[in-house]
Amino acid sequence: MTSSDLYPVSRLAAVQEATAKAGLDALLLTPGPDLRYVSGYDAKPLERLTCLVVPASGEAYMMVPRLELPAAQASPASRLGLEFVAWDETDDPYAIAAARLGRAAKVGLADRMWAMSSLRFREALPETEQVLAGSVLRELRMRKSPAETAALREAGQAIDSVHRQVPGLLRAGRTEREVAKDIAEAILASGHATVDFVIVASGPNGASPHHDVSDRVIQAGEPVVVDIGGQLHNGYCSDSTRTYSVGEPPAEFAAYYEVLRRAQDAACAAVRPGVSCESIDAAAREIIAEAGYGEYFVHRTGHGIGIETHEEPYIVSGNGEPLEPGFAFSVEPGIYLPGRHGARIEDIVVCAESGGERMNNTPRELVIV
């Protein structure tokens, strides 16, 4: 895959069309995932304004600090035929952008735009309504192209290679932090550009879904939840959870882990075009509830993934949006018993015409080390 596959020139025209259809005059995209999605430029988030202005009609252009001009011109954004509007230290880039926009009634701001920039644009465009650019971009970003699916598959294979190393890193007497440090190094060695998170949750810490790491010493006979992910150099993300046990786990844990495994399998098997997001959640939740653990499954079943680890669609009750080919998301039910232990199994799944394709393929059975 090349940057032209993942960030095609045609995307800008599609974004302009979607902007016009939404009744917006322009999108204002500052550094972050929205800007990278549209242009391929992974710009530094600085106090100096970089902003891709995508009007509903007319030519798009990129406001860029003069000292960042070489980086912008060297990025995939240069393939778009954009005008790079370089501004100097004594200029007001917000005023320059406002003058070029003219009488804009409504603009979409990048969802991750700093409040500082949003407020400066509000000052420069006092009569202009501001909405989130995500209202325009979500429909495009949710539908992964074949190249994006291939990038997610590559990310899945890379993080799978790290999970295969985890059994050799876990042992009684090591701290969660020591294990996490080794995992982080393995993530980078696997081809990731960044380590976005490493959760090593042993024993009672496993009952906290978003536990990070601590200096707790792992004990024999304890389950350990390991949730890891990062971003590849191409911008696409990995995210996978497996649960291990250092020696034989408690019988209670082994019993509900098997329930969890069946629930995760059922949710993955339910993925196909036309099925609602909430029905995937229900497929996992019903099995867990029927086994008596419903109150211990405390979060949604999944989240979308792409150039962000968490993006739309969300696999949760109340989201009746039907799946379409190209939708990519996690399937990660969990069971968490406060003060005792917990478990989660997570795969990234892409909806295809024939059903769901898992991007992660390490064993889902409990691994005893």
C-alpha positions, 0 to 999 in steps of 0.5 A: 500500500502507498499513501496514494492508496490510503489517502487518494486524491479523489477523497477531497472531491468527495469531501467537498460534495459531502460538505455541500450536501450537508449545507455547510459553506466549508470545513476547517480542518486543523491537525488531527485525524480529520486533516490526515484523513482528507489530505494525508498530512500528519501535521504537528499540533502547534499553537501556530495555525495549520488549517485545511480549508475545504469550501463546498465549492471552489478550490481548497487551500491550506493555511500553514505557518511559513516554518512548516511549509516545507513539511506540508509540501513534502506530505501527501497533501502536495498531490492534491494540487492545493494552494499552500497559504504560508503566513508569517509570525506577525500575521493573523492567520484566522483573519486571513482565512476569514477574509478568504471565506467571505460571508460563510453562514455555517462551517464545520470545525475538525472534531479534534480542533483545539478550543483555542483555535475554535474560539479564534475562528469564532472571533474572526467569523462572528456571524458564522455558525460552527458545527462539527466536521464529523457530521460531514466526514463520519459517512466517509470515514466509516466506510473503509476502502479496500486499501484501508481494510488492508491497512487494518489487516496489517495492523492486526497482524502486527499486534497479533505478533506482540500478543504471541510474545506475551506468554513469555513476558508474564510470570509471577513475581513481575510487576504489571509495569515491568511487563508493560514496558516489555510489551511497549518495546515489542509493539514498536519492534512489530512495525508500529510508529507509536504505542497508544496504550498498554493495559496489563491488569492482574488479579483484582485490577482486571475488574477495571476495564480501563486499568492502565498499569501499576507496580502491583506484583503479579501472583501465581494463579491470577488472570491478567487482562492485556489490552494493547494497541498503537498506530502504524506509520501509515496512520491506521490503528491496532487494538486487541485484548487477550486474557491470560492466566499465570498458572491455573486460574480460580474455577469461578474465573474459568467458568465465566471465561468460557461464557465470555468466549462464546459471547465474543464468537457469537457477536463476531458471527452476527456481523454482516451487511444490514444487521444493526450495530446494536444487534451485534451488542445484543448477540454478546450481551444476551449470552452473558446475561443468560449465564448470570453475568449481565451486571458485570458487562459494563461497557459497549461491545465495540467501537469503530477504528481506523486512523483513530482507535475510537471512532464511529460506528459504536457497537452499543444498544440504541445504535440502530444504524445498519452495518455496511461493507467496509465498516470496521470496529472492535468486538470486545465483550467483558466480564468484570467481578469487582475486587476479584478479577475480570476478562475481555476478548477483543478482535477488530472486525471488518464487515464484508459482503459475506460477513465479518472478517476478523483482523486478529487471529491469536488464540481466544481460548484462555492461555495459561502461562 
